[in-house]
Amino acid sequence: MVNEIRKEMPRLGGRKLFFLLNTPLMEHGIDIGRDKFFSILETFGLLVRIRKKRLPITTDSNHPFYKYPNLIKQMELLRPNQLWVSDITYISLINKFCYLSLITDAYSHKIVGYCLWENLKRDGTIKALKMATNGLSDRGRNSLIHHSDRGLQYCSKDYIDLLTLDSISISMTENGDPYENAIAERVNGILKGEFALSQSYRDFDLAHEAVTKGIHTYNSMRPHASCDYLTPDEAHKITGKLKSKWKKNDVQPV
């Protein structure tokens, strides 16, 4: 059962595996605790080890464009399309990199817009933004904040003009601290760590196929501890404060 889930989410962590398999196991009369479950994973070599490597620099904030203030400090998230967070990460090809622009709804953690592009020009971020705004109601646009780092792509005139045209408020990090855009950074890490997007692809088309499949699976299948173990698609359909199952001091096997 673990291997079947890992076909779609190759590096999904043990805690979320336990959540997904708890009901099926109970239906078969198998009642085990979380520690025992992790012990079984370890016995059969099914624990995922975290692999860290240095990322290429994707943010260039040394530019003359206006940098907007941070509007989201201590914001309470109560509904979808209240706050979008944006970021860019790299995807490895054999001899070079391509770049994935992501826009994530901060409430549901759903990836609402994305674009894999062959360079760091603003085209990729603009395509991701247009995907996110397609189908967004006028009411949603008027009460939505877009938050990003202060990189050139997000401060460019074309990008700012699109946000302004859609009456979307603009917020940016102030100190270049990744914790000011923690949700976006976390989503990047999940896609790389759990969906094997950290590997090198033979060409751009194969990378694009893997990104598309990974994001679809992430949105539709992966439960989030910070969203009461709902998938992003499920959380995106409701409103009200979501209960977090994640505890700051809890040790979580990967």
N, C-alpha and C positions, 0 to 999 in steps of 0.2 A: 504493500500500500504506500509506503514511503517512496519507493522507487517510481511508482506511477505518478505521484505528485511532483517528484523531482524532474520528471520528463518535461513538465511545463514550467516549473520554478526550480532550477537546478541547485540553487544555494539558499533555499528557504530555511530559516532558522528553526531550531528544535522546539521553541516555545509555540510557534505558530503551527508547526506540524502536529504538536500535541493537541492544540485546539481543533484543528481540522479533523483529526482522527479519533477524538474522544468519543463522539457519538457512534460512528461505525463500530468501534471496538466494543462499546457497551452493548450494541445490538447483537454482537456475537458472544456476549457473556464474558468479555475480557475487561476487567476492572483493575487498572494499574494507575499508580500515581505518577506525577511528573518526573520525580527523581528516578524512578524505575524505568520510565520511558527513555530518559536521557542515557541511562546505563545501557539499555538495549541498543540504542543508536551507536554508542561508543563501541560496544562489543562487535557490531557488524560494520564498523568503519563508516558510519553514516553521519557523524558530526561534521559540520562544515567549519573549516579553519579560515580565519580572516587573513587575507593577503593584502598587504599595503604596499603601494608604490607611489612615487612622486608624480604628481600630475603636471602636465604642461600648463603654462600660464594662459588663462583664457580671458582675464580681465585687465584692460588697459584704461585706467582712470586718469591718465596724464593727457588731458585734452582740454580744449577751450570751451566746451559746451557747458551749459548751466547744469549744476548738480542739485537735485531737489532734496528737501529735508525728509527725515524719517517720520512718517505719519502713523506708524503702527505700534509704537511703544505701548506695552501693557494693553493691547487691544484684546477684547474678549470675542471669540469667534462663536457665532450663534446660527449661522446659515451658510449655504453655498453661495458663491459669487459675491461674497462680502470682501474677500481679499484673495488676490492672485499673487503668487511669488514666482519669479523667473530666474533662470540661471542657465549657464552654458557649461557643458562638460565635453571631454574629448572621447572619441572612440578610435581605437588603434586599427590601422591597416598594416600591411606587411612592412611598407617602407615609409609610411607617413601617417598623419592623423586626419580624421574628419571631426566635425563638431556638432554636438547635439544640443539644440536650444529647447528648453522645456518651460512650460507654464503650468503651474500646479495650483489647484484650488486649496487654500490653506485649511479650510474647514473639513472637507471630505478627503483631502490628500489625493484627489483625482487629477491625473494629468489631462488637462483640457486642451492643450496645444503643444505641438512638438514639430521639429524639423531637423533632419540630419542634412548638413551642408558640408561642402568640400573645403571651405575656408572660414575664417572668422569675420568676414564682412557682414554687414547688417542684414543682408538678404535672408539668412537663416532665421534670425530672430523675428523679422517682419512676417515671414511665412508662418511661424509658430503663433504669433499674435493673431494673425488673420484666421487661423484655424480655431483659436480659442474664442474669438468674438463671433464667429458664424453661429447663428441661432440664438445668440444672447438677446433677451428681450430688452426693450428700451428702459424699462424700470430697473432691470439688473445693471445696465451700464451706468445709470445715474447714481447708483449707490455703491459702486465697485472701486476698490483701490488696487492699483498695480504696483507691486514692490519688487525692486531689483537692486543689484549692486550699481556702482557708478561707472560701469564700463562704457566704452565708446559706443557700442551697439545700442545700448538702452538710452543714451543721452543724445543720439543723433537726431537731427531735425525730422527725418522721415518717420522714425519710431514715435517720437513725441507727438508729431502731428496726428498719427493714427489714434493714439490714446486720447488726445484732446478732441478729435472729431467725434469719438464715441463717448465723450463726457466721462471718461474714466480718470479718477484722481491718480496722481503720480507720487510715489514714495520711493526713497532710495536709502541705502545704508549710509551711515555718516562717517564711520571710522575704518572702513575696509575690513571689518571684523566679520568672518563667516557666520558667527553666532547671531548677527543681526539679520541673517537670511537663512536661519537654521533649517526650516522646513524644506526649502529648495535644495540645500546641501544634503539633507537626509535622503531625499528622493533620488538624487544622483547616486548616493552610496548604495541604496537598495538595488537600483538597476544594475550597477556594476557588481555588487557583491552577491546578490541572490539570483540574478537573471543572466549571469555569465557574460555581460556586456563588457567585461574587462579584458576579454581575450582579443587577440589580433585576427582580423578578417582578411581574406584573400583579396577582396576588392570592395568597392563602395556599395555595389548592389547587394552583396551578401550581408554587409553591415546594416544596410537599410532594412532588409528583410528581418534580421534579428531584432532590430530596434522596434519595428512595427509590431512584431509578435510579442516581444517582451512587454511593451507598454499596454497592449490589449490584455495580456494575462495579468499584469500588475493591477490594472483598473478593475477587472472583472472577477479575479480569483483570490487575490492576496488580502487576508484580514489584517487590519491595523490595530495594534494594542491601544493606540492613542484615540481610536475612534470606536471604542466598545467592541472591538473585533469585527466590525463591519468591513466589507470591501469598499474601496473608493466609490464604485458605482452605486452601492447601496446607500452609503452615507450622503452621496450627492442628491439623493431624492428626499431627504428629511430636513427638518430644522430643529433648533433647540440645542442646548449645550450637550455635547457628547461626553459620555463617561470614559475616562482613560483607565485602561487596565495596566498601564505601564507605571512602575514605581521607580523613582529616581535612584534609590539605593538597592534595588533588586538586582542580583547577579543573574544574568541571562546567558545560558549556554547558546552558542551559535549553531 
